[in-house]
Amino acid sequence: MRAVVQRVSEAAVSVDGRRVSSIGKGLLVLLGVERGDEEAEAATLARKICRLRIFEDAAGRMNLSVSEAGGAMLAVSQFTLMADCRKGCRPSFANAAPPEEANPLYEIFCELCEQQGVEVGRGVFAAHMEVALVNDGPVTIIISGEDIKRTK
């Protein structure tokens, strides 16, 4: 799995010109699922992201998690995060999990974040989405499968 985590003032997802989900202050999480990923990776990533201390406390230090800061999460499935650009100029998506593997893990990730007390808005799996955001900071963190495997 791979996630791009952005601290936002607001974020929204639209499909066919219709807003399907939005949040105020919180995290926009773009989530890519790799072939062979399992529920354990989703659980580890959910724990890690929900506990990331990237919101400012009263002293102005990044010391609070999304829930401690009173924020929410907008999770958007994005298979293009698994792009392999090492060869040529056309990315290969061969490492991206097929939809029948990726969608259940995306849903599990969202549910596990909700179980940790974070309100989670969702994109529409496999739809052409328009994502709008105001990045706060900017703060953007990339967490890859190798990162979460090291934390086990």
N, C-alpha and C positions, 0 to 999 in steps of 0.2 A: 504494500500500500504506500501511497505517497499523498501528502496533504500540503496544500498551500494555505496557511493560516494568516488572515489579515485582520488586524484590529480596526474596527470601523465605527464611525459615528452613526451610519445607517447603511443598509444594503437591501436590495430587492431583486426578485427574479420574476421575469415575465415570459409567457409563452403565447405566441400568436397575438401579441399586443395586449394581453390580459395579465395583470399582476397576479401571481399565484402565491407569493409569500414575500414578507418583508420583516425587517427588524430595525430597531433603533440601535443604540449602543450595543456593541458586542463583537462577535467573531464571524467573519465570512470564511467558511472552510470549503475549499475546492478539494474533492476527494477522488483519487484514482485508485482502482483496484487492479492488482497484478495477478496473472495466472498463478494458481497455486496458493494464493492467500487464503487464510482460514479465519474462523471466528476469533481465535486467539490474537491475531494481528489487529483485528477490529477493536477488540477489548483493550489491548495495550494502547492503541492510538487514541481511543476515546478517553481513557484515563489521563494520558499525557496532555491532550489538548484541553480537557476540562480543568486541569490543574496548572496549566501554563500561567505563570505570574507575569503578565504583560500589561496589566492595567495599573495606573498610578494610584498610590495611596495618598493620604493627606499630606505627606512630606514631598510628594512629587516623584517618588521612586516607583519603578515598575515592580510591584510587590503583591498585586492582587490577581486572583483568577477571575474568569468571566462571571461566575456566580457571585463571588465576593464583591465584584464591582457593580452588580445588579444588571448585568447584560444578558443577552440571548445569543443564539447561534443560528446562522443560516448555512445549511449544508447543501452543497451542490455536487452531484456526481459528475466527474469529468475524466473520461477515458484518455483524453489527449495528454494528461499528465504522465502517462506511461510511454510517451513517445521516445523512440530510440533514434537519435540523429547522428550517430557515429559514422554512418556510411551514406554518402551521397547527400542530396539536398531534399529528398522527400522522406519525411519521418516514417518510421515503421511503427505500427501499433500492435505487432505480433505478441508483445508481452502483456498487453491489456487483457484482463479477464473478459470472457464472453459475457453477454448480458445475463444469461441464466446463472452465472457465478457472481457477477459483480453486484447486481441489484439486491440480492439477499444480504450481502455483506455491507452494502451501503445502508440498508434499513437497520441492520443489527447495530452498526456504528451509531446511527441516529438514536435508536432506542436506548443504547447504553449511555449516551450523553444525557438523555432525558432522565434516566434512572439516577444520574449523579446530580439531579436538580437543575439542569440547564434547559431552558425552553429552546426547542429546536424547530426552526422553519425549514422546509425542504423545497428543493427544486423538483422538477418532473423528470424522472429517470428516462434517458434516451430521447428526450425532446430537444428541439432546437430552442435554447433558452437565451434570453438577454439578461445579463447580470449587471446591475448598476450598484455602485458603492461609493462611499466617501471614506477613503483610507485615513485613519486617525494616527497621525505621527509623522510620516507613515511608519507603521510597524507591519512587517511581512516576514513570516517564518516558514521555512520549508522543512518538513519532516518526512524522511524517506523510510522505506522498509528496513534498511540497514540500521537506521537510528533506533527504531523501535525494537528490533531484534537484540540490540546491545543492551536495552534496558530491562530485559527479562531476567 
